[in-house]
Amino acid sequence: MSGYFELVDAPDGGYRIRLLDGTGTLMAVSVTFPTKRAAVAGVARAREIAGTGLIRDNCSDAVVRSALLSPGSYEAER
């Protein structure tokens, strides 16, 4: 299921990016960008982060793993 990015007007001026899944369900909304060019650059950054970023579980019910984590592993698990 392929999702997509939408550029939308921000209510306070500027532009935001919305990330929707293949069914059109909203998954995320970005910060406000001052220009469309900056918003498009934000999409490029989001794509890079999504493809390489770790998951950090900062939830109150997170179970932190030991200090023996190997480089590149998840920082916490549930």
Summary of the structure (lengths in Angstrom):
residues: 78
radius of gyration: 16.2
end to end distance: 26.1
largest distance: 46.7
contacts: 160
relative contact order: 0.15
helix: 22%
strand: 27%
